[in-house]
Amino acid sequence: PEFSLEELQRSAKEIRLSDVVQFASKLWDSARAELKTSLCWGNLRPAEGDLLVAKLRERLKSPGPPGKEAPQPRVTQLPVTPVGPGVALVRDVMDKLEENSAVEVLFQGGTTRGGGAAELQRLAELQVLASVMSDQFYEQLRTREQLGYIVSCRADRNEGIVFVVQGAAKSALEVLARIDAFLDTVPGMLRAKTEAEITQLAESLAQARLARPQQLLNAAERCWGEIRSHEFRWTRPLDEALAIRQVR
């Protein structure tokens, strides 16, 4: 589970050096088995990689945590609003002198990490839709209205479409109102796009998915993304590119 800054701050005040030493000594033993994953990436033959992983597993064997110690997910249930403005969660910052505000608007699209045909198609459509809106969103709220130094619109595999604005020009609720005003223009924006423009945009996104990582770190991070999600879909970039090319 994730913890708020307030919760972390309260806990930090109670921690002593002896607590840290004790925690470090038991860290590996308390980890769940599914979190003990090894990745070898680089100039290795398959047999060399297998040998390294086997040695690592032997050295780091542990029983795992008791069931009662396993962290439990925390869930906040929000009111269901199939139509209308949705739900706004507002939190004050801890630093009373902070002048910046941040707004995140999320349109849930359901998780698309499973990689089935329907999920891939939905993710492709979300990515193309986010790309259509992204430049205009930045142009309107950053360049023209100057509402923040961070302005972005993106598709998220685990959430849907996310709009983010951070800055000190206006309060969070005022910025939220401007985001809503921009969203009112989206239907007309989509109607103005020709099929040829959408096809060209989809092809550009597909090519970006197929681009080979330029650094070893980026290549390894792709693999770690699959490992962390426990999905191990090593052909995901190709699968997503093919699905994006079908969007019209």
Salt bridges, closest charged atoms under 4 A:
GLU6 OE1 - ARG91 NH2 3.12
GLU7 OE2 - ARG74 NH1 2.97
GLU34 OE2 - ARG32 NE 2.72
GLU48 OE2 - ARG45 NH1 3.55
GLU58 OE2 - LYS61 NZ 3.57
GLU139 OE2 - ARG144 NE 3.49
GLU145 OE1 - ARG178 NE 2.91
ASP156 OD2 - ARG154 NH1 2.95
GLU203 OE1 - ARG245 NE 3.06
GLU221 OE2 - ARG228 NH2 2.49
GLU226 OE2 - ARG113 NH2 3.43
GLU226 OE2 - ARG236 NE 2.43
GLU231 OE1 - ARG113 NE 3.47
GLU231 OE1 - ARG236 NH2 2.74
ASP239 OD2 - ARG233 NE 2.73
GLU240 OE2 - ARG157 NE 2.81
GLU240 OE1 - ARG209 NE 3.55
